[in-house]
Amino acid sequence: MLNLKIAFRNLLRARRRSILTGLSMAFGYLLASLSLSLAEGSYAGIIDLFTRDHTGHVQIHKGDYLDRPSINKQIKNVDDLVARLDSAPQVVGVSPRILAPSLAYLGDKSVIANVIGIDPQREKNTTRLAEKLSKGSYLTGRPNADGYDIIMVGQGIVDSLKLNLGDELVLIGQGAEGSIANDVLVVGAIVGTKDSYEKQHIYMSRDAAERYLYMGGSAHEIAILTRDYADARPVADEITQQLSDPELSIDPWQVVEKTFYESMQADKMGNYVSVGLIMLMVSIGVLNTVLMSTLERTREFGLLKAIGTRPRQIFYMILTETVVLASFGSLAGAILALPINGYFTDHGILMPEPMEVGGIPFDRIVAEVSFVTMVLPALLVVVTAAMVALLPGIRAARVTPVRALGSF
């Protein structure tokens, strides 16, 4: 408590210098906070778009299906499993899928297609597939008037085969247990763009996919949407314990989309380097101020040593002054940063040229107000200032009374 009183007294003795140093710390906090806020907000937006695009936040597969896909690696009793997942408190959407590569024919033209059997309503509640239609209507799961199953086709296949709505498309592939799968289906919608995830996909109802592939009551993948993408890992662990099925592989999106996740982490590290450079510039200014202060007070330290003050007490006095000043600087920075971050959270920064994530435009960088963006910069400012104060503190603690009193 005595150290704090002395620290406040010493800071108030040099008000102008203390205010200027505090303002530099506040400005450093503001830059670090704004940088982190915009970065975290843009990461959150991109991750949300990416996972809601098709992945979901958690996926379930049979065994090593993710590494070695096979039509015979099927999740059995899917309907019962989906019903159990629906009751989980953190789960807001569950979509079972049937996946199979096929050849699509129209006349004398053919192209490789990825057939995906979905429950239309569940997929709509789990991903943004329904928002990505460019023509036609979203799947209903019902055949047309002639009894043909209706499909949604990716733009890449449409361009390759010159398809139009209402065209009859022939699919040939491998059915379950090695059988030959073939069917004639009608194009009811065109989905995505030529560069989006869906470009080589054909979507049909799960019932239609079961008939096409001779499967019944099973699926290859179950996509799960949680309340927040950040909950993916704990929810995956919770589902693993709940189901207790060693044959099932339950993975968060960080594992399912490992390449994407690692790219995001590498980009985050680059942003943290930028914040570190900001803190380095602030620390140089603080070091200069603290050094000047200790040099000016050399005679004072000599007198303190002469009357019996211990070196460590002088060291802690310098350290406490710097930490107190850094704390007030961080507080001032937080007062400035909060409304600025809040503005960019509500309005964002409009990008000059929108980028596309899975066929969905991403045109605005939105900030985020969170523990990381508000508390972490304060910790960085205080810790950096404390580290910078170590050298002047040691120098002041080592001063000898004779030299100090004879220096003026």
Wavefront OBJ file of the C-alpha trace (Angstrom):
o trace
v 0.000 0.000 0.000
v 2.888 2.342 0.839
v 4.448 1.635 -2.556
v 1.212 2.708 -4.267
v 1.070 5.987 -2.312
v 4.682 6.742 -3.182
v 4.068 5.795 -6.833
v 1.099 8.179 -7.113
v 3.079 10.956 -5.428
v 6.048 10.528 -7.770
v 3.815 10.417 -10.865
v 1.999 13.589 -9.812
v 5.308 15.372 -9.242
v 5.963 15.193 -13.009
v 2.406 15.599 -14.273
v 3.259 16.629 -17.819
v 5.636 13.732 -18.375
v 3.229 11.257 -16.772
v 0.339 12.470 -18.934
v 2.364 12.269 -22.157
v 3.648 8.788 -21.288
v 0.141 7.655 -20.330
v -1.247 9.006 -23.617
v 1.384 7.079 -25.593
v 0.364 3.913 -23.747
v -3.325 4.690 -24.365
v -2.633 5.196 -28.073
v -0.713 1.914 -28.200
v -3.621 0.177 -26.498
v -6.050 1.745 -28.987
v -4.051 0.582 -32.012
v -3.609 -2.933 -30.611
v -7.277 -3.217 -29.616
v -8.577 -1.943 -32.959
v -6.216 -4.223 -34.883
v -7.281 -7.275 -32.868
v -10.945 -6.285 -33.017
v -10.998 -6.024 -36.814
v -8.948 -9.209 -37.207
v -11.054 -11.289 -34.809
v -14.265 -9.938 -36.328
v -13.193 -10.761 -39.877
v -12.015 -14.243 -38.809
v -15.343 -14.858 -37.079
v -17.266 -13.724 -40.157
v -15.262 -15.875 -42.560
v -15.393 -18.935 -40.286
v -19.150 -18.546 -39.872
v -19.643 -18.227 -43.639
v -17.345 -21.171 -44.329
v -18.835 -23.558 -41.777
v -22.416 -22.559 -42.582
v -21.626 -22.970 -46.276
v -21.511 -26.769 -46.218
v -19.318 -28.156 -43.437
v -21.344 -27.446 -40.347
v -19.561 -27.182 -37.020
v -19.254 -30.918 -36.295
v -19.377 -33.936 -38.603
v -19.928 -37.637 -37.957
v -18.551 -40.379 -40.222
v -17.993 -44.110 -40.118
v -14.390 -44.885 -39.166
v -11.772 -43.233 -41.382
v -14.260 -42.074 -44.025
v -12.726 -38.576 -44.034
v -9.315 -39.920 -45.093
v -10.516 -42.840 -47.239
v -14.079 -42.319 -48.494
v -16.042 -45.408 -49.561
v -19.709 -45.924 -50.357
v -19.745 -48.937 -48.035
v -18.603 -46.949 -44.968
v -22.147 -46.186 -43.900
v -23.590 -44.865 -40.643
v -26.434 -47.237 -39.737
v -29.720 -46.359 -38.011
v -29.330 -42.734 -39.051
v -32.862 -41.653 -38.154
v -32.465 -42.841 -34.555
v -29.072 -41.159 -34.321
v -30.435 -37.879 -35.712
v -33.282 -37.952 -33.185
v -30.752 -38.302 -30.342
v -28.649 -35.449 -31.697
v -31.701 -33.198 -31.986
v -32.138 -33.403 -28.223
v -28.597 -32.137 -27.466
v -28.821 -28.630 -25.938
v -25.990 -27.098 -28.012
v -27.196 -28.522 -31.342
v -29.402 -26.327 -33.541
v -29.269 -28.272 -36.798
v -28.581 -31.852 -37.929
v -28.365 -32.929 -41.563
v -27.622 -36.526 -42.689
v -26.066 -36.894 -46.140
v -25.476 -39.652 -48.666
v -22.342 -39.119 -50.762
v -21.340 -40.881 -53.974
v -19.311 -40.053 -57.101
v -21.134 -40.599 -60.399
v -21.079 -39.892 -64.113
v -23.723 -37.489 -65.409
v -24.876 -37.790 -69.030
v -26.846 -35.527 -71.324
v -26.929 -36.738 -74.899
v -23.352 -37.515 -75.933
v -21.754 -35.401 -73.223
v -20.694 -36.606 -69.786
v -19.048 -35.151 -66.702
v -17.959 -36.406 -63.270
v -20.399 -35.360 -60.544
v -20.566 -35.672 -56.773
v -24.037 -36.872 -55.833
v -25.269 -35.686 -52.440
v -28.489 -36.990 -50.970
v -29.964 -34.610 -48.381
v -33.000 -34.088 -46.249
v -34.093 -30.766 -47.845
v -35.491 -29.125 -44.728
v -32.718 -30.302 -42.411
v -30.038 -29.163 -44.860
v -31.756 -25.784 -45.084
v -31.608 -25.465 -41.287
v -27.942 -26.514 -41.135
v -26.251 -24.815 -44.114
v -26.861 -21.960 -46.538
v -27.521 -24.228 -49.512
v -31.035 -22.815 -50.028
v -29.598 -19.286 -50.293
v -27.326 -20.228 -53.187
v -29.897 -21.048 -55.856
v -29.395 -19.048 -59.054
v -32.360 -20.570 -60.917
v -35.259 -22.865 -60.109
v -36.744 -23.939 -56.807
v -35.284 -25.600 -53.743
v -35.825 -29.334 -53.285
v -39.097 -30.474 -51.786
v -38.285 -34.198 -51.746
v -41.263 -34.964 -54.001
v -40.998 -36.275 -57.602
v -42.490 -34.339 -60.522
v -45.794 -35.092 -62.250
v -44.145 -37.796 -64.409
v -42.659 -39.576 -61.377
v -39.040 -38.454 -61.938
v -36.984 -37.322 -58.953
v -35.941 -33.688 -59.060
v -32.337 -32.572 -58.554
v -30.342 -29.387 -58.035
v -27.207 -29.149 -60.187
v -24.002 -27.171 -59.642
v -23.091 -24.437 -62.101
v -19.932 -26.248 -63.269
v -21.942 -29.270 -64.443
v -24.537 -26.968 -66.008
v -21.824 -25.221 -68.037
v -20.174 -28.504 -69.103
v -23.393 -30.210 -70.231
v -25.284 -27.044 -71.325
v -28.157 -27.938 -69.023
v -31.440 -26.083 -68.661
v -34.202 -26.360 -66.114
v -36.434 -29.317 -66.921
v -33.734 -31.342 -68.748
v -33.520 -35.058 -68.010
v -30.104 -36.087 -66.707
v -28.804 -39.664 -66.612
v -26.654 -40.701 -63.640
v -24.482 -43.821 -63.514
v -22.339 -44.863 -60.551
v -21.500 -47.600 -58.069
v -24.283 -48.575 -55.718
v -24.006 -50.194 -52.308
v -22.262 -53.566 -52.089
v -20.826 -53.201 -55.625
v -24.108 -52.922 -57.542
v -24.473 -50.664 -60.599
v -26.452 -47.501 -59.855
v -28.332 -45.689 -62.615
v -31.265 -43.319 -62.765
v -32.919 -40.602 -64.840
v -33.594 -37.358 -62.994
v -34.971 -33.921 -63.851
v -33.079 -30.658 -63.317
v -35.179 -28.501 -61.016
v -32.641 -25.893 -59.918
v -29.152 -24.559 -60.540
v -27.038 -23.903 -57.450
v -23.836 -21.981 -56.737
v -21.417 -20.472 -59.234
v -18.716 -21.868 -61.496
v -16.151 -21.265 -58.729
v -18.155 -22.274 -55.647
v -18.047 -25.472 -53.608
v -21.184 -26.798 -55.365
v -19.901 -26.467 -58.929
v -19.573 -30.253 -59.493
v -22.349 -31.351 -57.133
v -25.777 -32.802 -57.775
v -28.224 -32.570 -54.886
v -31.213 -34.852 -54.570
v -33.491 -35.862 -51.731
v -32.186 -38.552 -49.397
v -35.011 -40.883 -50.447
v -34.044 -40.463 -54.102
v -30.373 -41.114 -53.268
v -31.292 -44.288 -51.367
v -33.195 -45.566 -54.391
v -30.406 -44.584 -56.778
v -27.645 -46.236 -54.701
v -29.711 -49.130 -53.281
v -29.182 -47.926 -49.710
v -31.696 -47.926 -46.926
v -31.781 -46.081 -43.619
v -28.080 -45.193 -43.649
v -25.831 -42.255 -44.560
v -22.185 -41.422 -45.078
v -22.077 -38.151 -43.198
v -24.007 -36.213 -40.570
v -23.385 -32.456 -40.417
v -24.190 -30.726 -37.123
v -24.695 -27.014 -36.547
v -24.036 -25.726 -33.012
v -25.019 -22.416 -31.438
v -21.513 -21.056 -31.947
v -18.644 -22.304 -34.096
v -16.359 -21.846 -31.070
v -18.304 -24.609 -29.297
v -17.398 -27.196 -31.954
v -14.652 -29.011 -30.008
v -16.504 -29.357 -26.667
v -19.720 -30.352 -28.461
v -17.830 -32.979 -30.491
v -16.351 -34.380 -27.263
v -19.762 -34.362 -25.594
v -21.392 -36.199 -28.519
v -18.552 -38.742 -28.533
v -19.189 -39.535 -24.872
v -22.951 -39.563 -25.358
v -22.953 -41.972 -28.308
v -20.063 -44.157 -27.062
v -19.710 -45.806 -30.479
v -16.072 -46.641 -31.358
v -17.030 -47.140 -35.009
v -18.044 -43.490 -35.409
v -15.611 -40.638 -35.962
v -16.949 -37.357 -34.527
v -14.842 -34.355 -35.555
v -15.131 -30.562 -35.180
v -14.789 -28.341 -38.237
v -11.147 -27.655 -37.306
v -10.389 -31.314 -38.128
v -12.809 -31.704 -41.040
v -11.403 -28.598 -42.751
v -7.871 -28.870 -41.440
v -6.234 -26.927 -44.285
v -8.631 -24.003 -43.910
v -8.174 -23.953 -40.125
v -4.373 -24.008 -40.333
v -4.416 -21.188 -42.897
v -6.550 -19.087 -40.552
v -4.198 -19.774 -37.639
v -1.177 -18.754 -39.730
v -2.931 -15.527 -40.678
v -3.736 -14.872 -37.012
v -0.079 -15.291 -36.098
v 0.791 -12.628 -38.658
v -1.676 -10.263 -37.012
v -0.211 -10.971 -33.569
v 3.216 -10.026 -34.964
v 1.748 -6.664 -36.021
v 0.373 -6.122 -32.506
v 3.785 -7.043 -31.108
v 5.436 -4.367 -33.261
v 2.956 -1.794 -31.933
v 3.841 -2.793 -28.381
v 7.554 -2.567 -29.245
v 7.159 1.033 -30.413
v 5.220 1.915 -27.263
v 7.815 0.221 -25.049
v 10.659 2.255 -26.586
v 8.869 5.466 -25.625
v 8.171 4.172 -22.130
v 11.793 3.066 -21.685
v 13.028 6.527 -22.630
v 10.639 8.165 -20.157
v 11.482 5.835 -17.268
v 15.231 6.170 -17.898
v 14.998 9.962 -17.899
v 12.970 9.831 -14.683
v 15.524 7.636 -12.896
v 18.441 9.770 -14.080
v 16.777 12.945 -12.804
v 16.112 11.282 -9.446
v 19.600 9.848 -8.924
v 20.269 12.176 -5.958
v 16.895 11.147 -4.459
v 17.789 7.480 -4.715
v 21.176 8.203 -3.129
v 19.492 9.883 -0.168
v 17.079 6.957 0.202
v 19.984 4.508 0.204
v 21.871 6.665 2.706
v 19.002 6.569 5.238
v 18.705 2.799 4.974
v 16.259 2.099 2.138
v 16.917 -1.337 0.712
v 17.762 -1.706 -3.011
v 14.752 -3.954 -3.645
v 12.437 -1.277 -2.200
v 13.753 1.235 -4.717
v 13.400 -1.358 -7.494
v 9.773 -2.084 -6.553
v 9.064 1.647 -6.341
v 10.156 2.194 -9.966
v 8.276 -0.915 -11.084
v 5.091 0.109 -9.249
v 5.158 3.620 -10.746
v 5.433 2.192 -14.260
v 2.698 -0.411 -13.732
v 0.337 2.198 -12.242
v 0.964 4.531 -15.168
v 0.455 1.671 -17.645
v -2.798 0.688 -15.934
v -4.195 4.210 -16.206
v -2.954 4.422 -19.795
v -4.755 1.159 -20.593
v -7.921 2.428 -18.924
v -7.817 5.602 -20.995
v -7.156 3.526 -24.099
v -10.121 1.269 -23.307
v -12.396 4.307 -22.915
v -11.296 5.462 -26.382
v -11.343 2.015 -27.986
v -14.733 0.806 -26.782
v -16.895 3.230 -28.826
v -14.616 2.907 -31.872
v -14.697 -0.897 -31.782
v -18.439 -0.743 -31.138
v -18.948 1.430 -34.216
v -17.027 -0.957 -36.453
v -18.882 -3.893 -34.887
v -22.213 -2.356 -35.915
v -21.218 -0.821 -39.263
v -18.000 -2.536 -40.324
v -15.634 -1.414 -43.069
v -16.899 -1.824 -46.630
v -14.362 -3.647 -48.807
v -13.579 -1.994 -52.186
v -13.874 -5.357 -53.910
v -15.995 -8.079 -52.246
v -14.473 -11.529 -51.896
v -16.406 -14.760 -52.199
v -16.477 -17.536 -49.600
v -18.156 -20.666 -50.942
v -20.242 -18.675 -53.394
v -21.445 -16.232 -50.715
v -20.158 -12.618 -51.005
v -18.055 -11.287 -48.134
v -18.011 -7.511 -48.611
v -17.576 -6.029 -45.155
v -14.959 -6.343 -42.412
v -16.778 -6.272 -39.089
v -15.030 -5.745 -35.754
v -15.628 -7.742 -32.586
v -15.730 -6.616 -28.956
v -14.564 -9.481 -26.741
v -12.120 -10.491 -24.003
v -9.336 -10.868 -26.573
v -9.889 -7.449 -28.138
v -10.337 -5.471 -24.901
v -8.431 -7.247 -22.109
v -5.478 -8.716 -24.017
v -4.168 -5.295 -25.197
v -4.331 -4.028 -21.592
v -2.322 -7.019 -20.394
v 0.200 -6.443 -23.191
v 0.602 -2.756 -22.300
v 1.047 -3.433 -18.568
v 3.385 -6.418 -19.013
v 5.460 -4.614 -21.657
v 5.763 -1.524 -19.465
v 6.770 -3.661 -16.472
v 9.461 -5.408 -18.511
v 10.765 -2.083 -19.797
v 10.964 -0.780 -16.209
v 13.244 -3.641 -15.118
v 16.466 -2.095 -16.447
v 15.922 1.412 -14.968
v 14.720 -0.208 -11.722
v 17.881 -2.306 -11.425
v 20.027 0.729 -12.226
v 18.294 2.806 -9.528
v 18.586 -0.017 -6.991
v 22.322 -0.355 -7.578
v 23.175 3.312 -7.219
v 25.617 4.079 -4.362
v 24.949 7.012 -2.038
v 28.443 8.502 -2.491
v 28.234 8.617 -6.290
v 24.584 9.626 -6.310
v 25.049 12.546 -3.908
v 28.172 13.654 -5.724
v 26.574 13.568 -9.160
v 25.039 17.041 -8.807
l 1 2 3 4 5 6 7 8 9 10 11 12 13 14 15 16 17 18 19 20 21 22 23 24 25 26 27 28 29 30 31 32 33 34 35 36 37 38 39 40 41 42 43 44 45 46 47 48 49 50 51 52 53 54 55 56 57 58 59 60 61 62 63 64 65 66 67 68 69 70 71 72 73 74 75 76 77 78 79 80 81 82 83 84 85 86 87 88 89 90 91 92 93 94 95 96 97 98 99 100 101 102 103 104 105 106 107 108 109 110 111 112 113 114 115 116 117 118 119 120 121 122 123 124 125 126 127 128 129 130 131 132 133 134 135 136 137 138 139 140 141 142 143 144 145 146 147 148 149 150 151 152 153 154 155 156 157 158 159 160 161 162 163 164 165 166 167 168 169 170 171 172 173 174 175 176 177 178 179 180 181 182 183 184 185 186 187 188 189 190 191 192 193 194 195 196 197 198 199 200 201 202 203 204 205 206 207 208 209 210 211 212 213 214 215 216 217 218 219 220 221 222 223 224 225 226 227 228 229 230 231 232 233 234 235 236 237 238 239 240 241 242 243 244 245 246 247 248 249 250 251 252 253 254 255 256 257 258 259 260 261 262 263 264 265 266 267 268 269 270 271 272 273 274 275 276 277 278 279 280 281 282 283 284 285 286 287 288 289 290 291 292 293 294 295 296 297 298 299 300 301 302 303 304 305 306 307 308 309 310 311 312 313 314 315 316 317 318 319 320 321 322 323 324 325 326 327 328 329 330 331 332 333 334 335 336 337 338 339 340 341 342 343 344 345 346 347 348 349 350 351 352 353 354 355 356 357 358 359 360 361 362 363 364 365 366 367 368 369 370 371 372 373 374 375 376 377 378 379 380 381 382 383 384 385 386 387 388 389 390 391 392 393 394 395 396 397 398 399 400 401 402 403 404 405 406 407 408
